Amino acid sequence: MRTAGSIPSRRAAGAPDRDADFRGAVGLVAPYFRKYALRLFVGFLALVSVDFLQLVIPRIIKFAVDALQKKTATQALLLEYGGYIVGLAMMIAVLRLFWRNMLLGFSRLLETDLRNRLFSRLLVLDKAFFQRRTTGEIMALATNDLSSVQLASGMGMVALVDAVFMGVAAFLFMAYINPTLTLIAVAPTPVLALLTRFLSARLHRRFKKVQEQFSVLTEFARSTFSTIRLIKAYNQEKPQAARFNELGETYVRDNLRLAVIYGTLFPISGLIGNVSMLLVLFFGGRMIIDQTITAGDFVAFISYLFLMTWPMMAMGWVADLFQRGVTSLGRIRGLLEETPSLQDSRDSVSAGIVRGEISIRGLSFSYPGRRQPALDRIDLDIPPGRFLGIVGRTGSGKTTLCHLIARLYPIPDGTIFLDGKDVNGLTLAAVRGAIAYVPQDVVLFSDTVAYNITMGRPDAPMEEIEAAARAASIHDEIVSMKDDYETRIGERGVKLSGGQRQRLAIARALLLNRPIIIIDDGLSAVDMETEHAVIRSIAEYLAGRTCIVVSHRVAPLADAHEILVMEGGRIVERGGHEHLLSRGGFYATIYRQQTNQR
């Protein structure tokens, strides 16, 4: 918590958070390390073998230099040493190719598994989650954050193991040659350790801010392209471009602040390595003059120092990769830990709903954060095969009632029954599998007409597809298109009119052949005459099945078995068309206004 206080207290308060982030990250990826344990073992064995072979080469060079210094070297001996080095280099190349396939391949497998897990979790989350999290944020998690995790679990992990093994081994070889010179060479390294620890927390915070800003930028771009026609209609191209530029500049500023950390870590890591080299050249040179070590030992020592300089410089890079990975894993873990408000209980049964009978008892419902109830003590019985119409002013509760019947929000026990069974005692799949729902906002995919109709039944025969399209009064318009049912309709059905999109969605629902169909104002984009014709056609097509149609226009519902009039979350009128007209209430008033009757 950032409250007033000393700097040490703030660090102390922040430390548990970083520790918790690290433990959470480890807990998230640990199962994958167990799953691919054999692959990792073989890969690291090849990596360590490469490092060991690299450590052997300076010893061969030492013998060659000592032989030259002693003037005992011959052409055959030097060729023999050269052959050893070439042989070792070939072995290193083969083993390096092998560990790259094993270890970097593991990072890609981990990325794929996490992406699949992320996608699967998103599919089970309900509407409340998607009202809280933007599409851009989710896209950023599936792209930038997963890439950071892949880098940390791939090159980051390889660099860490490589640096630790190479650093320790090179240190031991150097100590074997001359302990005093070794202590001189490693004297500057504590500075690097302190610097890395000091900057790691700042790196974590700044990278997290960069990722969050990338989410904002992605969401802005997505929303702009999905509403491009509205933007053009309102002549907002320049303001949108200016806003995007502003967000981009913020993203650049955040990245530059992050780059300051890199700009500190890497140059200082290189500086410390070069300082070590300078110390070795100065003191090692004096040792050669004093004949404390041989020229071969000095050349080998320099070679080992070069090998140890890489681990010294790599620590900053490894710290960066792991901080990025831990930060991204924390963001991914937050999404994976999201739980839907609607879940099957252990006692839920998957009994099939075949008759389509709906009973509602004392149903009240309020949206989270709102005091005013959206529905207030609704009682309703819909027998199987009933055609029910629902009308009412905007905000009267029509759509909320449809959402609750379709099980899009949690409800109290004993309030909604399907075929006499409490929906809370049934699995979500059983309830939703019995209902074909056409929402107000039609969703179409950038694919063919046929694909969009058969989304729920991809194996449906063509005659059934055409029958559903005819029932939705869209078949004739489809066959007039260039490629009829194979016509690609563009993203969100951009090539179709609003009425065509709605009727295509209705055809999709009809094709499912489910005992209950709900059409929530799904014909608002067509004229009244077309709506009336479509509803009549649907009623004939759905004979024997329960159909609920919500509409702002009352005339097309004249053929319904029963019509509900809703107001303030309650049913204020109900009955047949003629009965409601004779009452002279809201229904009669709206009917006369819409049909120009006095």
ABEGO torsion letter per residue (X at the ends): XBBBEBAAAAAAAAAAAAAAAAAAAAAAAAAAAAAAAAAAAAAAAAAAAAAAAAAAAAAAAAAAAAAAAAGABBAAAAAAAAAAAAAAAAAAAAAAAAAAAAAAAAAAAAAAAAAAAAAAAAAABBAAAAAABBAAAAAAAABAAAAAAAAAABAAAAAAAAAAAAAAAAAAAAAAABAAAAAAAAAAAAAAAAAAAAAAAAAAAAAAAAAAAAAAAAAAAAAAAAAAAAAAAAGAAAAAAAAAAAAAAAAAAAAAAAAAAAAAAAAAAAAAAAAAAAAAAAAAAAAAAAGABBAAAAAAAAAAAAAAAAAAAAAAAAAAAAAAAAAAAAAAAAAAABBBABBBBAABBABBBAAGBBBBBGBBBBBBGBABBABBGBBBBBBBGBBBBBBEBBGAGAAAAAAAAAGABBBBBGABBBGGBBAAABBAAAAAAABBBBBABBBBBBBBAAAAAAAABAABBAAAAAAAAAAAGAAAAAAABAAEAABBAEBGGAABBAAAAAAAAAAAAAAAGBABBBBBGAAAABBAAAAAAAAAAAAAAABGBBBBBBBABAAAAAABABBBBBBGGBBABBEBAAAAAAAGBAAAAAAAAAAGBX
